[in-house]
Amino acid sequence: MKAVLLVGGFVTVTAVATAFVLTTAMARVLDPHGYCDSGFSRAVSCNYRYMSRSTHQGTPDPAFADPSRPPPEPQPDSFDATSWAIADCPRNAIAKRLLCAPPAAAASAQAAGDDHTTGLPRPMPWLVTTAKSSGLIEALHVETPLALAETLRFYRAALIKRGWTEDDGAVVASDRALIAFTTSDGPALLRIFSANDRTNVDLSRRKSDARGAAMLPRAGQAMLMLGNATDEAVVIAINDQAVKLEAGTDDHLTNDKDALRKLADRQKFELPPGKYKVALKTASGAAENREFEIAAGETWGLMAGKDGVPLPVHLY
């Protein structure tokens, strides 16, 4: 815990980070919320990480008060949490078929428990999940081997069940779906698209307007920030534009003013909206290729995870 004395008041910042690899025997003890229950064989381990930061604005200290000025307005507390999980499926083809066999095309999604960080619904099986909860947004990214049609059925049923109303103008095709929802807590968006051997899901609910975000792209553009959560150097290439990041480089991406001020210029840039190819390679040689999608007006983080797995995190 770190306490900083400022003129006019106290600000207390608390940061918590938890990281572990789960096996079947450890799961009930270390993961009571079932975050690592991927829907695959129980022999498949899971790499899970959770980080949170909270800021509390205390009572101003009279010793620093300026009698010529009115007392400062009290500032609200803020909370920012990021989590991700990677199902550690074997790379060997035979072992992968035994432990992480893809479901049949007509297989139904299993109803996993709601994501613990955001409270948003998450289907099983899944390969990668990331989550962001802050004063600006609740966002969940899921990569699943389920067919797009079944993934869409799961989300429509789960979201309607919790009282969300689907807006007019939904776009549904064989390889993608885009649906806006109205909720009691603000507008929400469900975006699903097929890429390589998986279906990608991005579900988000914005909790405040754009004035609350520290970093926004210019009109018609999207913002991307890069980070490295591994203990080795990585190279991230976005459509062949490569950036090298040293170990542990800003592994808690957030749309917070203080954090963004420290982020190197090469780790934050604007992009036209669209689908992007990502190539990620670690110093030890592990490499992954992936696609992710970003829309105009959105701010995303792209984190390097274990074994070179790209981890998209929706920040705003």
KOLDRENPA-699458 format. One record per residue (C-alpha): x, y, z; residue in three letters. Coordinates in steps of 0.25 Angstrom, whole numbers, plus 5000, padded with zeros to 4 digits. Layout:
N
XYZAla
...
! end
This chain:
316
500050005000Met
500550144997Lys
500050275003Ala
500350404996Val
500150545003Leu
499650644994Leu
499250794996Val
497850795000Gly
497650645004Gly
498150505004Phe
498050404993Val
498250254997Thr
498550164985Val
498450014988Thr
498949914977Ala
498749764978Val
499249654968Ala
499049514968Thr
499549404958Ala
499649254959Phe
499549134950Val
498349044954Leu
498248894953Thr
497048804957Thr
497548784971Ala
497848934974Met
496548994967Ala
495548984979Arg
496549054988Val
497149164979Leu
495949184970Asp
494649174978Pro
493949254967His
494249154956Gly
495049254947Tyr
495949144942Cys
494749054939Asp
494949044924Ser
494048934920Gly
495148844915Phe
495748724922Ser
496148744937Arg
497548704934Ala
497748844926Val
498348944935Ser
498049094934Cys
498849214935Asn
498149324943Tyr
498449464947Arg
497649574954Tyr
498149714957Met
497349824963Ser
497649974967Arg
496750054976Ser
496950204979Thr
496250274991His
496250424993Gln
496250455008Gly
495850575016Thr
496650695013Pro
497750735023Asp
497450865029Pro
498950895031Ala
499050905015Phe
497750985014Ala
497751115006Asp
496851215013Pro
496751305001Ser
496151184993Arg
494851104995Pro
495050965000Pro
495350854989Pro
494150774984Glu
494250634989Pro
494750534979Gln
494050394977Pro
494750274980Asp
495250194967Ser
495450044965Phe
496149974953Asp
496249824952Ala
496849744940Thr
496849594939Ser
497149484929Trp
497249334928Ala
497849244918Ile
497449094917Ala
498849024915Asp
498448934904Cys
499548844899Pro
500248884886Arg
500448734882Asn
499248704873Ala
498948564879Ile
498948614893Ala
498148734889Lys
497048654883Arg
497048564896Leu
496948684906Leu
496448804898Cys
495648744886Ala
494848844879Pro
493348824881Pro
492448774869Ala
491848884860Ala
490548874866Ala
490948854881Ala
490348944891Ser
491049044900Ala
491149004914Gln
490749114923Ala
491949154931Ala
491849244944Gly
491849384941Asp
493249454940Asp
493649484954His
494349624950Thr
493149674942Thr
491949594945Gly
491749574930Leu
491349434925Pro
492449344919Arg
492149214912Pro
492949084912Met
493849034907Pro
494849154905Trp
496249164901Leu
496549304906Val
495749404914Thr
496149554918Thr
495349644926Ala
495349794930Lys
494449864941Ser
494650004944Ser
493850134946Gly
493750144931Leu
493450004926Ile
493149854929Glu
493749774917Ala
493949634914Leu
494749564903His
494549414901Val
495249324890Glu
494449194889Thr
494549074880Pro
492949074879Leu
492349114866Ala
491849254864Leu
490449214863Ala
490449144876Glu
491249254883Thr
490249354878Leu
489049274883Arg
489749264897Phe
489949414898Tyr
488549454893Arg
487849354903Ala
488849394915Ala
488649544913Leu
487149544911Ile
487049464923Lys
487749574931Arg
486749684926Gly
487549734914Trp
486749784902Thr
487349764888Glu
487249884880Asp
486849894865Asp
487849884854Gly
488549754859Ala
489549704848Val
489649554848Val
490449474837Ala
491149344836Ser
492449394841Asp
492049514850Arg
491049574858Ala
490849714864Leu
489749744874Ile
489449864882Ala
488649854895Phe
488049944905Thr
488249914920Thr
487849984933Ser
489350024935Asp
489650084921Gly
489850034906Pro
490449904903Ala
491049844891Leu
491249694887Leu
492249674876Arg
492549524871Ile
493449484859Phe
494049364854Ser
495649364853Ala
496549244850Asn
496049124858Asp
495249204868Arg
494049294871Thr
494449434877Asn
493449504887Val
493549644891Asp
492449684901Leu
492449824907Ser
491549914915Arg
492050064917Arg
491750124930Lys
492050274927Ser
492150364915Asp
493450394908Ala
493850514917Arg
494250414928Gly
495350344919Ala
496750394920Ala
497150354906Met
496250354894Leu
496550334879Pro
496150444869Arg
494850434862Ala
494750314853Gly
495950254859Gln
496250144870Ala
497350144881Met
498250034884Leu
499250014896Met
500249904897Leu
500849834909Gly
501649714913Asn
501149624925Ala
502349524923Thr
503649504929Asp
504449514916Glu
504549614905Ala
503449604894Val
503249664880Val
501749694876Ile
501449724861Ala
500149784857Ile
499949774842Asn
501449754841Asp
501849884850Gln
502649824861Ala
502949874875Val
503949814885Lys
503549814899Leu
504449774911Glu
503949674922Ala
502849734931Gly
502549854923Thr
501349924928Asp
500549794930Asp
499349864936His
498849944924Leu
497750044928Thr
497150174923Asn
497650244936Asp
498350384934Lys
499550354943Asp
499750214937Ala
499650274922Leu
500650384925Arg
501650274928Lys
501350194916Leu
502450204905Ala
501950264892Asp
502350144884Arg
501350064893Gln
500150154889Lys
499650184876Phe
498350214867Glu
497850114857Leu
496750114847Pro
495550034852Pro
495549884846Gly
496149744848Lys
497649734851Tyr
498649624850Lys
499549604862Val
500849534862Ala
501449514876Leu
502849454878Lys
503549434892Thr
505049434894Ala
504949284897Ser
504349254883Gly
502949234886Ala
502049304876Ala
500549324873Glu
499749384862Asn
498349434864Arg
497349534859Glu
496549634867Phe
495549744864Glu
495449894869Ile
494349994866Ala
494450144864Ala
494350214877Gly
494950094885Glu
496150084894Thr
496849954895Trp
498049894901Gly
498849774895Leu
499649694905Met
500649584903Ala
500349464912Gly
500949334915Lys
501549254903Asp
501349374894Gly
499849374895Val
499249514891Pro
498249564901Leu
497249674896Pro
496749754908Val
495549864905His
495949984913Leu
494850084908Tyr
! end
